[in-house]
Amino acid sequence: MDYQLMNEQLKALCEDVPYGITNMANASALLFEHLDEINWAGFYLMKDGKLILGPFQGKTACTMIPLGRGVCGTAAEKDETQLVYDVHEFPGHIACDSASNSEIVVPLHNAKGEVIGVMDIDSTAIGRFSEEDRKGLETFSKILEAFLIS
C-alpha cells in the first residue's frame, strides 16, 4: 500500500473544504477505494459521551457505541490506536458485521488534543492490518484532523 500517495490525495481532497463531514465522507471513500481486503471504512464521532455513526463506506453499521465497549469504544476511551489481529478474541467486541475478522481503529482529535471520534476500518481477513498500516493510517488521521471543524 502506498500510504504516501493516499495521504497526498487526502490533502488534495480536503484542501479549501471547510466542512468536516464532507472531508470525512471523502476520506472514507478514499480508504475504501485504496485499501485491499476491507469491508468497512468510516468514522464514529463523540457526542454526549458516546460514539455515534458518522460517514462511512460499507454495510450498515452500529449507530452508537459506548466508551470502553468494543474496539472503537476502547480506542476512544484509551486514546490509542487499536490494531486487532482477530476481533473474535477481543474482549467485548461488537459485531456490527459478522463477516469482519480484523480491525484497526485510530482516534481523532481536535486542536486541543481531545478525542472527537475514531476512524474505523474492518476486514474479512484475519490479521489484515500490520504495523505499516498502523503508521500509514495514523498519519492519514493526523492529516484529516487538520481539516475537521470541531
C-alpha positions as CSV (number, residue, x, y, z in Angstrom):
1,M,0.0,0.0,0.0
2,D,1.3,3.4,-1.0
3,Y,0.3,5.4,2.1
4,Q,2.3,8.5,1.0
5,L,0.2,8.7,-2.2
6,M,-3.1,8.1,-0.4
7,N,-2.2,10.7,2.2
8,E,-1.3,13.3,-0.6
9,Q,-4.7,12.5,-2.2
10,L,-6.4,13.1,1.1
11,K,-4.8,16.6,1.4
12,A,-5.8,17.4,-2.1
13,L,-9.5,16.3,-1.5
14,C,-9.7,18.3,1.8
15,E,-7.9,21.5,0.7
16,D,-10.2,24.5,0.8
17,V,-13.1,22.4,2.0
18,P,-14.3,23.8,5.4
19,Y,-16.8,21.0,6.1
20,G,-15.7,18.2,8.5
21,I,-18.5,15.8,7.4
22,T,-17.6,16.3,3.8
23,N,-14.0,15.6,4.4
24,M,-14.8,12.5,6.4
25,A,-17.1,11.3,3.7
26,N,-14.3,11.7,1.1
27,A,-11.8,10.2,3.4
28,S,-13.9,7.0,4.0
29,A,-14.4,6.7,0.2
30,L,-10.6,7.1,-0.4
31,L,-9.8,4.4,2.2
32,F,-12.5,2.0,0.8
33,E,-11.1,2.5,-2.8
34,H,-7.4,2.1,-1.9
35,L,-7.1,-0.5,0.8
36,D,-7.3,-4.2,-0.2
37,E,-9.4,-6.7,1.7
38,I,-11.5,-4.3,3.7
39,N,-15.3,-4.5,4.1
40,W,-15.9,-1.2,6.1
41,A,-14.2,2.1,6.4
42,G,-15.6,5.1,8.2
43,F,-15.9,7.2,11.3
44,Y,-17.6,7.4,14.7
45,L,-17.9,10.8,16.3
46,M,-18.1,11.7,20.0
47,K,-21.5,13.0,21.1
48,D,-23.0,13.1,24.6
49,G,-20.2,10.8,25.9
50,K,-20.6,8.1,23.4
51,L,-19.6,7.4,19.8
52,I,-22.2,7.9,17.1
53,L,-22.0,6.7,13.5
54,G,-20.5,9.2,11.0
55,P,-19.6,9.0,7.3
56,F,-18.6,5.5,6.1
57,Q,-18.4,3.1,3.2
58,G,-19.6,-0.5,3.6
59,K,-22.6,-2.3,5.1
60,T,-25.0,-0.8,7.6
61,A,-23.3,-0.3,11.0
62,C,-23.9,0.1,14.7
63,T,-25.3,3.6,15.4
64,M,-24.0,4.1,18.9
65,I,-21.0,2.7,20.8
66,P,-20.4,3.4,24.5
67,L,-16.9,4.4,25.5
68,G,-14.9,1.4,26.6
69,R,-17.0,-1.0,24.6
70,G,-15.7,-2.9,21.5
71,V,-12.7,-1.9,19.6
72,C,-14.0,1.6,18.7
73,G,-15.0,2.4,22.3
74,T,-11.7,1.1,23.6
75,A,-9.7,3.2,21.2
76,A,-11.7,6.4,22.1
77,E,-11.5,5.7,25.9
78,K,-7.8,4.9,25.9
79,D,-6.9,7.4,23.2
80,E,-4.7,4.9,21.4
81,T,-4.9,3.0,18.1
82,Q,-6.3,-0.5,18.4
83,L,-4.8,-2.9,15.9
84,V,-6.8,-6.2,16.3
85,Y,-5.5,-9.3,14.6
86,D,-8.7,-11.3,15.3
87,V,-11.8,-9.4,16.5
88,H,-13.3,-12.6,17.9
89,E,-10.6,-12.7,20.5
90,F,-11.1,-9.0,21.5
91,P,-12.9,-8.7,24.9
92,G,-16.3,-7.1,24.4
93,H,-16.1,-7.0,20.6
94,I,-19.3,-5.6,19.0
95,A,-20.1,-7.5,15.8
96,C,-21.8,-5.0,13.5
97,D,-20.9,-7.2,10.6
98,S,-20.3,-10.8,11.3
99,A,-18.0,-11.1,8.3
100,S,-15.4,-8.8,9.9
101,N,-12.4,-10.6,11.3
102,S,-9.8,-8.0,11.9
103,E,-9.9,-4.3,12.6
104,I,-7.9,-1.1,13.1
105,V,-9.3,1.9,14.9
106,V,-7.4,5.2,15.2
107,P,-8.6,8.1,17.5
108,L,-9.2,11.5,16.0
109,H,-8.5,14.7,18.0
110,N,-9.5,18.4,17.9
111,A,-6.9,21.2,18.2
112,K,-6.9,20.9,22.0
113,G,-5.9,17.2,21.7
114,E,-9.3,15.9,22.9
115,V,-10.7,12.8,21.3
116,I,-13.5,13.8,18.9
117,G,-14.1,10.4,17.3
118,V,-12.4,7.4,15.7
119,M,-11.5,6.2,12.2
120,D,-12.6,2.5,12.0
121,I,-11.5,0.0,9.3
122,D,-12.6,-3.6,9.2
123,S,-11.5,-6.6,7.1
124,T,-12.9,-10.0,6.5
125,A,-9.3,-11.4,6.6
126,I,-7.8,-12.4,10.0
127,G,-4.6,-10.4,10.6
128,R,-5.2,-8.0,7.7
129,F,-3.6,-5.0,9.4
130,S,0.1,-4.5,10.1
131,E,2.4,-2.0,11.8
132,E,2.9,-0.4,8.4
133,D,-0.9,0.0,8.2
134,R,-0.9,1.5,11.7
135,K,1.8,4.1,10.8
136,G,0.2,5.0,7.5
137,L,-3.3,5.3,8.9
138,E,-2.2,7.3,11.9
139,T,-0.6,9.7,9.5
140,F,-3.8,9.7,7.5
141,S,-5.8,10.6,10.6
142,K,-3.4,13.4,11.5
143,I,-3.9,14.9,8.1
144,L,-7.7,14.6,8.3
145,E,-7.7,16.2,11.8
146,A,-6.3,19.4,10.3
147,F,-9.3,19.6,8.1
148,L,-12.0,18.8,10.7
149,I,-14.0,21.5,12.4
150,S,-15.0,20.5,15.9
